Amino acid sequence: MEKKVKVLFDIDVCKDISKQFAICYALANLNKLDILGFTIAPFRNTKKPNDSVRDSLIDSKNEINHILRLFGIAQKNENSLVFIGSDGFCSDGYEDENPAVKKIIECTKTEKDFVVCCLGGLTNVAVALSHSPKIAEKLNVVWFGTENLLLDSFNDANFLQDKQAFYKVLESKANLTIFPSYLADSFVTSKYEFNENTTENDVTHFLRTLLNRCDYIKNEKEIKTVQDLGPIAFLLHKNKFCLKKLEAKLFDKENVTKLPSDREVEVVTDIPKNSFVWLDFLKSINGIKNKFLKPCVFFTSDTHFGHERKIRFKEVPFKSVDEMNDELVRRWNRVVGPNDLVYHIGDFGDYNFVKKLNGKVVLICGNYEKCDFRKHGGFANFRNKLLQLGFADVIENGLILDEELFGEKVFLTHKPTNRSKEYMTLFGHVHSLNLVKEFGFNVCCSYHYFAPISLKSAKLYFDFVKNHADKDVFV
């Protein structure tokens, strides 16, 4: 049996969806890869200029934990496989120790032969070398990086992210293999191609969702480059790639680097032909079996996607409709998985946003929906339209859940005035001043950090309302 490749991934996940594709490719091949963990590399999010590097680290950690969950990988605690990295850059003088740096140093002590596969800047590896220079002797780095090996001009994003980190790694004795980014430019897909060539499972559904909400900047045909598949394929099928050792004479106009005369780097110079990498990726993810034993259940209401009046009347803490929409989608997808079930209790907003949201969405109509289905010639026509858009079901006048979820029957309705006289009720509609009532509580997203709440949280609210709240709470 072929020996597994031990690998620690150093990666900045939320910078581009190519990273999520790469992680799924790796996790779909656990028969060939022994994944030691994921260390989060820092990056500056140009799409969110007000976010700090720390924000990008947290977003990346949450995304990796979400992907691990898709593959059914249980973690005893959130940090057992995912390690927050540097919240600064070597180029800015950053040298602080952090969980990612500790993990890299630890692996050099506990693992005889492993690879650090870097799909971002080299900051974490460079800081680890600063704290423990001796680890260079045991460090094997595969870096998805610069394509200009012998020139004085570098345009690669992973190099520009932290130039000084690159020089520190280069100056060390660490074994460095560079996978030039230009070699992976041929790994492209589109919504149509990906849908046509993938089977339906939790992982492919997740990746389709990413493509659906992707910004296609380069062209109007919605073709997306997924470069980061290249280094994963290299780890899986190294014998199919061409390698060459080069004397390291790398320098930058702003920072000439003096290197030992015998310093060499290994460079990938050619990749397999005939779409081998893309076909291997598709085969890997199509073979994934769903790991969810049971979908999680969530509740929310009053998202009002695309409704400008929410901004105009300052009913939400967002500066624009676009910012509100983006944040609602992001917060939804951070907690809801592709196989989960969400009961949306009215006033959804622009129904097309269901295509960007994880999970199966059951919509209980609110006052906005009822205005809309009157325009469509009745509820039946309205419901059919929404089912075509991707809603799992559309309910006209409230829904009674049986005892299976809560241990008792529970009524879902948009307006609290329509509550059940027999059952506890989940409602929405009221955006302020009414979180709990004697008969139930409000799932309006503005009360719950603009994200759906889990069944577990809903049970806690019911327990509070029924067993702990006194009459003053309901005044």
N, C-alpha and C positions, 0 to 999 in steps of 0.2 A: 504493500500500500504506500502511495506517495506521501511523503512527509508534509504536514501542514506548514504553511508559512506563518510564523508568528509576527503579528503586525500591530503597532500602535498608531492610530490615525490622529494626525494633528490637522485640524480642519476648521474653517470659518463657514458655517453652514448657511446662514441666512443672507449671504451676499448674492448668491445666484442659485437658481433651482438645479443647476448642474451638480451641486454638492449633494443634494438629496438623492438624485439619480445614482451618484457614485456610492453613497452609503447603502442604498438598497441593493446595488450590484454586489457589494462586498458581503452584506448580511445574507444574501441569497446563495452564497458559496461558502458557508461555514464548514463544509466538508473538505475545503481546501485551505481556508484561512482560519487561524487561531487568533481571534481579535482580542487584544489585551485591554483595549479601552479606547476612548475618544478624548483627546485633549483639545480644548477650544482655543483656536488661534484668534488674535484680535484683528479687527478691521474697522475702518470708518465707513459707515453707511451713508453713501452719497444721496440716497433716496430720502433719508431722514437726517438732514444736517443738524438738527437740534438734539439728536440722540448721542449719548456718550459712547465710548468704546465699551464701557461696562454694560450698557444696554444691549449692544450687539452680542456680547458674550452670553447674557441671560437668554436672549432670543434663540441663539444657537443651541444652548443647552436644552431648552424646552423642546426644540424641534427634534433633536437627536433622541430625547426620551420618548417623544411621540412615535418616531420611526421604530425604535426598539419595541415599543408596545405593539406595533403592527406585526412584528415578527414573533410576538409571543414571548419575548425575552423578559423574564421576571427579574427585578432588581430588589434586593433587600432594602436598599435605600436609594434615593435619587442619585447619589454620587458614586455608586459602586462601579459604574462603567464610564461615567462622563465626568470630566475634570475641567473646571473653569481655569482659563489661562490668563495670560498677561493682560492687564487693562491699560497698557501703554506700549510704546515702541522703543527699541534699542536706539533708534535714530534720535529719539527725544531724551535719551539718558535713562530709560527705564531698565532696572535690574532687579526688581523685587521678586522674591520667591513666591510661588503660588501653587495651588494644587496640581496644575498641569506640569509645571517644572519638577515638582516632587515626584510625580508619576514617571516622567522620563528618566530621572536619576534612579528611581527605584527599579525600573525595568532593566537597567544596565547591571544591576546587582543581582537580580533574581532570575533573569533570562540569559541563557547561554548565547542564543543567536536569534535576534529579532530585528525588525525593520521599523523605523519611524517613517510613515508615509505622510508627507506634508502636502496638503492641498490648499495652502494659503501662504502667508508670509512665514519666515523662519524664526519669528521672535521667540517662541517658547523654547525651541531647541538652542538658540543662541544664549538665552538667559540660563538655561540648564548648564551649558558649557562654562559660562561665567562663574556659576556657583560651584561647579565640580569639573574642572578641566580634564581630569583623568578619565572621565567617561568617554572621551573622544575615541579611545582605543577600542571600545566595545560598541560604538554608535554607528549604525548603518542607516543612512538617510536617503530616501527616495523622494525627490522634490519635483513637483510640477511647477516648473519655473522658466527662467529666461531662455530665449531662443538665440540670443546674440552672444555666442560663447567667446569669441575672440575679438570682439569689436569694442569701441569705447562709447557705444550708445545702447541703452537698455530701455525698452518700452513695456516690458512685461509687468502686469499688474501685481503679481506676487512678489516681484523684486522691488517695485516702487513702494509697496506697502511698508517695507522696512529695510532700506538699503544696508544699514549698519549691521543688522542681523545676518544678512547674506554674507557680508565680509567676515563676520566672526566665525560663522560655520566654515567658510572657505579657508580661513587661516588656521583652523584646528586640524587635527589629524583624523577627524571623523571621515568614514567612507561616504562619499557623496555621489549619488547617481541622479542626473538631471534628466527629466522627461520634458523636452521642449514643448511649449504650449502649441506651437504651430502644427505639430504632428497630429494633434487631436482636433483640428478644425473640420475634419471630414465626418466627425460624429455628430450628425444632425438628425432632427426629426421634426414632425409637425403634428398638430392635433389629429388630422385625418390619418396619417400613417401610423401613429402610435395607437389610436383606437382600433384600426384595422388589424394590427399585428400583435395585440395583447389580449389575453383571456381576462375574464373578470375575477379579480380577487382583491383582498384588502390593499395590497401593495400597489397593484396597477391602478386601482381606483384613486389612491392617494396621489400617484404621479400624474394621472389625468387631471386631477383637480389643480395641481401645480401648473400644468400647461394651460389650463383654461383661464387662470388668473395671471398668466405671465405677460410681461410687457415685451412685445415684439418690436424692438427698436430698429433692427437692421433692414427689414423689408416688409412688404405688405402681404406676403404669402404665409406669414405666421410660421416660418421655419426657425427652429431653435437649435443652437449649437450646445451640445452637452459634453464639453471637453473633458471634464473630470473623470469620465469613464476610462480614459487612457491609462493612467497610473494603476487603476484597479486591475485592468486587463493585464498589465505588465506583471503585477504580483501573481496573478493566476496562471499566466502562460508565458513566463519569461523566455523560454526557449524559442518562441515565435517572433521575438523582437531582436533587432540588430543593435549591438552595443559597440562603443568605441571609447578607448581611454585617451584622454587629451591632457597635455601639460597645462596646468592652470596659470594662465597669464591674463586673467580677467581684471579689468580696471574700469573705473568710471572717471569721467573728466573732473568731477568734483572731489573724488576721493581715490587716489592711487593706492592700490593694495600691494604691499610687499609680501610675497609668498616664498616659501622654501623652494629651491630649484627642483626638488623631486616631487612636488605636490601635483597629484593627478586627480582628475575627476572622470567619472564614467558618464557617458552621454548616450541616450537612446537616439539612434540615427535613422531608424526605419521601423515601420509597424506592419503587421500582417495585412495582406491584400484581401480583396473580395469581401469587404464588409464583415470580416471575421469578428471584430470586437462588438459591433452592434448586434449581430446575430447571436453571439454568446450572451450578451446582456439580456436580450429578449427571451432567450431560452431559460435563463436563470430566473427571471421574475415571473414568467408564465408558469413556472413549476412550483410556485409558492402556494401552500395550502393555508387557508384561513386559520388563524390561531385563536380567534376569539371564541371562547366557550359560550359566552352570552353577551350581547351588546349592552353597553351602558345606556341609561336613559337620562335625558336632560329636559329642562323646561325653561321657556323664555317667552317674552312678548314685547310688542311695541318697539321693534327695531327701526321701523320707518326708513328703510333704505331709500336713499335718493330724495327724501322729503326736505326741501329747502327751508320750509317754515320752522323746522326744528332749530336751524341755525339763526334764522331771522329773529325769532323770539327768545333766543339764548336759552333754550330748554336743554341743551346738551353742551358739554365743555369742549367743543371743537370749533375751529376757526372757519371751516368750510365744509360743504357737503362731501367733497372728495375725501377730506381727512376723516370725516365721520364714517363714511362707507368703508374706507381702508381699515380703520381701527376696529370697526364692528366685525369685519371679516376676519381680521387677524386674531382678535380675542376669541371669537367663535371657534376657529380652527385650532387654537392652542389647547382647548379643553375637549373638543368633540372629535372623535375618530371617525374614519370612513364607514365603519360598520355600526356606529351608534345610532340611537333613535332620539330625535328631538321633537317634543310637542311645543309648537309655537302657537301661543294663545292670542293671536290676532294682531292686526296692524303691522303686517310684514314690511310693506313698502314696495319698492320695485321688485317684482317677482323674478326677474331675470337673475337676481343675485343668488338664487338658490343654486345656480350652477357653480358658484364659487365656494359654497359652504360644504364642509364635511358632514357626513351623516345622512340619515333618511329623515326627511322633515315632514311631519304631519301638521297641517295648518288648521287650527280652529278659527273660523272667520270672526273678525272684529268689525267695527263700524266702517272702517275703510274698505275692507273686502266686500261688505254688503252693498256699499255704494258702487263698487266695481262690477259685481256680478249682475246688478240690475242693468248696467250698461251693455252687458254681453248677452242680453236676452234671457236671463235667468241663471239660477245656480248651476244647473247641469252643464251648460256651455262653459261657464266660468271654471268649473271644476275640471272639465276635460282639457281646457287650455293650460291650467296649472300642472296637471299630471304630465302633459307633454313637455313642459319646461323642466320637470324633474322632481316635483313634490311627490312624496310617497302616498299621501292621501290629503283630502280637503274635506273638513266637516263644517256643516252649515251652522248649527245651533248648539254647540257645546257637546261635550263627550264625557261619559261616565267610565272611569277605569275600574276594572274589577279588583278584587282583593289581592291579586298576585303581587302587585308592586308595593303597596303601602300596608298591606295587612288589613285593609278596609277599603270600601268603595270611596272613590274621590271624583269630584266633579270638576271639569275644566271648562271655564267660560270666560269670555273677554271682559264683560262688565261685571263688577261685583254686585250690582243691583239684580243681576240675573242668577244669583247664587242658588244652590240647591237647599231646600229646607231639611233634607234628610242626610246629606253627606258633607264632609269637609270639602272646601272649594279652593282651587287655585284660580286666580284671576289676574287680569292686567288692567289696561285702560287708564288707570289713575297713576299719573307720573310723579306725584309728590304727596307727602303728608299721610299716606295710607299704606304702610308696609304690611301691617298685620290687622286682621279683624278677628272677632270671636269665632267666626265661621271658617277662617282660612288665612291665606296670605298672598301677597302680590309678587308675581314673577317678572314684572316689568324690568327690562334689562337695565334701566337707569338706576335701579336699586341694587344691582348685583354686578357692578363694575363693567357694565355693558357686555356681559357674556352670559350664556346659558348656565343655569345652576344644575347640579347633579341630583339624582334621586336621593343620594345620601344627605345632601344639604337640605333638600325638601323635607325629608323625614325629621331632621333636626328642628326645622321651623315649626312643623306640626306638633312636635313634642313640646316646644316652647309655648305655642298657642294653647294647647290643650291642658298642659300640666304645670306650667310655671308662671305664665303671665297673669297678673292680677287685673282688676277692672280698670285701673288707671291707665294701663297700656292702650286700652281701646277707646279712650275719650277723644 
